Amino acid sequence: MMRAVLRGNRPALAAVLALTLVAGLLAAGCPKKQEPAGPTPQATTAGGVPSAANMPKSDEEYVFIGISTGAEYWLAAKAGLEDGAKELGVRSQFTGPTTQNATEQAEVMAQITAKKPAGILIAPGRPDTLTPYINAAVEAGIPVICLDTDAPPPDCKRIAYFGTDNYNAGRRGAEILAGLIGGKGKVAISSRPGQWNLDERVSGYREYFAEKAPGVEIVQVIDDKTEKAEGEKQSTALLSRYPDLAGFAGVNAVSGLGIAAALKSLDKVGKVKVVAMDGDSGILDLIEEGVIDASIAQRQYWMSYIGIAYLYGLNHGVFCKPGETKAGAEPIPAVIDTTVVEVNKTNLDQFRTPSQGAKETLRQDFKDVMAKAKGEKKPEPKSES
Amino acid sequence: MSAPPETPSLGPLTTETSAGITKPILDLLARYREIITVAILVVGCLSFHLLTLSSNPDNWPSIFANPSNLRAMLVPIAMDVIVAVGMLIVLVCGGFDLSVGSVLALAGLATGKVINATGSIPAAVLAGLTVGLVVGSVNGVVVTRFGVNPLIATLGTMSVARGLVLADTQAHGNTRGFPDAFKELAWSPTFGLDAAKLILGALVLAVVGDMLLRNSRWLRQVYYIGGNESAARLSGINVPVVRASAYMICGLLAALAGVYTASRYGEASGEAGMGLELKIIAACVIGGASLSGGQGTVLGAVLGCILMNVIANGLTGKGVEPAWQQVAMGTILIAAVTFDTALTRLRRTR
C-alpha cells in the first residue's frame, strides 16, 4: 500500500487520505466528556422503597458554554463543573469558542440547545447577542443559569446569575492596596476602560479610597488592552511620569503581568506595591518572586459547582425557580455573589491546583446546596415543550 | 475440438490499460473536484451520525442528525457562504482578500449607526453595502493600479478597517439597541425555519453566483486571468477592470454578511469577523480553489463551508474541546491542499 502511495498511485493516495480523515475524526471523537462515577446511593422515598424514579439519571448532561475558552481562567470553572458532575452522577461538557467572539458563542449555544441537555451554564460574551439564544433554550424547556457574566432580566429569561460582584471585588482590592501602602500615597490602575466589568472594579477602587482611605490618590487609569505587551508599555510610561508612585493595581487577569514587567525593567520591584487580578499561573509566579504583593482571585470553581448543583436540583424537584413557591422545594437565589479571595505568599500553593483552592475552601452554604441536590426527593416530571 | 482462438496482436497491454481507466477518473475528478468534497462531506456526516447515536428521544436519530441540530447549522453556514462566494471569485482571479472580516465589522458598524440615527432599514443596509463597495474598490485599485501584492494590499485594508471599528467601539462601546424591525432581517422564522431570509438569501446567492461564474461570459474571465494572466491580457481581456471588480464584489458580499451579522446578533461588535478571512479561504480551498488562481467553483466553496461547519458542529456535539477542534480544522485544510497538489501532479505525469 505504502509503495503504491509513494509512486503516486491515485486511488491509493485518496484511500489513505480518506482513511486519515476518518481516523482523525474518530480519534477526535473519543469522548472527552466527564463520565459519571457510578450511581450514588440514594435515600429511599417516603414509602421506604427506592423506586426507579429515585435512581440518579446518569444520562443527564449539563453543558457549560464559556468564551475565550483558551484562557487559563476557565480551568477552575471546568474543574468545578466536572467535580460537581461527578458528585451528582451525571455527565458534563465544557465548550465554547476559543475566540472572544460572542457570535461564535451564540452559534455554539444554538447547537447545544438542539442537543437538549438537562441544563446549560453559560458565561455570555455579550448579553445582547446571547439573550435571544438563551431565551430560545429556556423556551425549549432547558434551564439556563448565567455564570461569571450576566445577561440580565427582564430581556433574558435565565434562571439565575452566579458570579463575582465586580464592584465589591474592586473594593476588596482597594482595601488590600491601601493596607500595603499605609493608607496614603499615589496609586495607578491598569484596566481596559470601556469593558463594563472592569469599569465596575475600578469604581470599587475609587469609592473605597474615597470613603476609607482618602490619603490615597488615583493618579491615572491606564489602558492595557488586556495585553501584556501593551500593559508593559503603558505601565512603564506611567512609572516614569510618576516616580514616587506607591501602589499599582491591575483589574484584569493580564494587567498584573504588564505592571510586573515594567517594574522589573525600571528596577522598581519592591518599591511599588502591586495588587493584581485572578490567579493565573503567571501571576502566581510573580507573587512567589515577590514582584506582585497580592492578587484578588475570583471563584470560578464555585460558580460552576453550585451552578450544576442547582440545575440538577431544579430538575429533580429539590429546588424551584427564584420567586416561585413550591411545596418541598427551595427557591434558587436569583443572584449569588461568589466573592473574591486574596492570594498572597501564604496561600499561593493552593492556587496551583486546577480548582485554585476553591474545592478545599468550599463554603459551607455551597456544600449544603450540593448535599441538598443529591439527597433528592421524587423527581418531578419535566414538562416537554 | 475447435482451434484455440488466435490472440490478436495488441501490442504492450499493461501501461495502456491501467492508464485507460485511471486517466479518465483523474480527469473527471479534476473537472468535478467537488466530487471529492462531497465524498468527504458524506463520510464526515456519516461518521458524526454514527458517533453520536443516542437512545434519548430528544436526540433522534443521533445528536448530529437530529433536525434541530441540522437547522442550527444552517445560520453559520449561510453567513460563511455569503462571504465565500465573493472570496472564491477573488481566489479564482489569482488574488487574496484578507480584509473580509474587517469589512464585515465595519459594514455592520455603519449599518448600526445609520439604523440608530434614522430608523430607516433601507438606508442602513445601503450604508453597510456602500462600505463594502468602497473598501473593495480600494483593494481593487491598490492591487491593479499600483500593482501591490494582494496579500499586502488587503492586509493593509484589513488593519485600517478593523482599526476604524475598534476606535469607535473603544470610544463608545458596541453599537447596539437596534429596532426590532431591523432584527427581523436575520430572525424571520418562516416554515419553522429560523432566519429564513438569511438562509434563502445565501442559497439564492450561491446558486446565482455559481451559474454566473460558469456561464456568464464576463465573469468567466476571472478563470483566464487566474490561469495565465499574460495570455488573458493578450487575448483582449481587460485584466485590471475584471480584477478590480472581483475585489469589489468580494467587499460587497462581506458587507452583506456584516449587515446580517448586525441584525442577527443585535449589535455591531468590535470583534465581529475576526479571523474570518482564513476560515473562508480554507473553505474555498477545501472546495477546490487553488491559491495560485484559475481554479475553483462556487459550488465547491459552498461545500467547503458546509464541511467546515459540519466538522465544528460534530466535534462540539461529541464533546471535543474547542482547542482540539482548531487542530482538526488545520489538519483537514492541510490534507485538502496536499490532495489537490498531488492530484495536479499526477495528472501532469500521466
Interface residues (C-beta under 8 A of the other chain):
Chain A: G8 R10 P11 L13 A14 L17 A18 T20 L21 V22 G24 L25 L26 A28 G29 P31 K32 K33 D59 T69 G70 Q93 F94 T95 G96 P97 T98 T99 Q100 N101 A102 T103 A106 E107 V108 A110 Q111 I112 T113 A114 K115 K116 R126 D128 T129 T131 P132 G194
Chain B: T22 I25 L26 I36 A39 I40 V43 G44 S47 F48 L51 N56 D58 N59 I63 N66 S68 N69 R71 A72 M73 V75 P76 T169 Q170 A171 G173 N174 R176 G177 W187 T261 R264 Y265 G266 E267 S269 E271 A272 M274 G275 I311 N313 G314 L315 T316 G317 K318 G319 V320 E321 P322 A323 W324 Q325 Q326 V327 A328 T331 I332 A335 T338 F339 A342 L343 R345 L346 T349
